[in-house]
Amino acid sequence: MTLATRYDGDVASRVAAALFAAGAVLILLPFFLAVDARLQWDPVFLGIAGIAALSSLLVGRSLVMDHSPGKVLSLKTRAFVTLHVSILAFVAGALL
């Protein structure tokens, strides 16, 4: 059972959008919190993580606006790329 089959596609898209928004906030938290000294106040990390957070918010917004199967497939690709950009932010922030 999935949210889309049990409740509705609208409910599933809203939950997914909320999770993407939460992910955008979580990506940026190490810049402000003392999770890792290499990432806190690091402008390289903030730049790359900011791009990933913005992309994550846009994916969530697009899911709420249009959750047709064709659109969801293209958003999966964008979400996959966003995930990799997020990982790149952490690696670049730790190494540079």
Sequence and secondary structure as in RCSB ss.txt:
>XXXX:A:sequence
MTLATRYDGDVASRVAAALFAAGAVLILLPFFLAVDARLQWDPVFLGIAGIAALSSLLVGRSLVMDHSPGKVLSL
KTRAFVTLHVSILAFVAGALL
>XXXX:A:secstr
  HHHHT HHHHHHHHHHHHHHHHHHHHHHHHSTT TTTTT HHHHHHHHHHHHHHHHHHHHHHH   HHHHHHH
HHHHHHHHHHHHHHHHHHHH 
